[in-house]
Amino acid sequence: MPKYEEDPLLNVDREVSVPDPKLFIGLGWDKDKDSKQKHYRKFYPEELEKVKDVLPVESPFNSY
């Protein structure tokens, strides 16, 4: 979830600590800092079944 801080110069809320765009995809948007609609999804360069952080044990489904 994004975090916001007030920009005193423009009197708006700005997102801070934006994750690396090479690893995360931003989804949705926030109308204000309290709406909690925007979130980030992590990108994995290979199939999720092969990523041990996502699936620590082998999938019970058949793979072809």
Summary of the structure (lengths in Angstrom):
residues: 64
radius of gyration: 17.3
end to end distance: 35.7
largest distance: 57.2
contacts: 98
relative contact order: 0.18
helix: 5%
strand: 28%
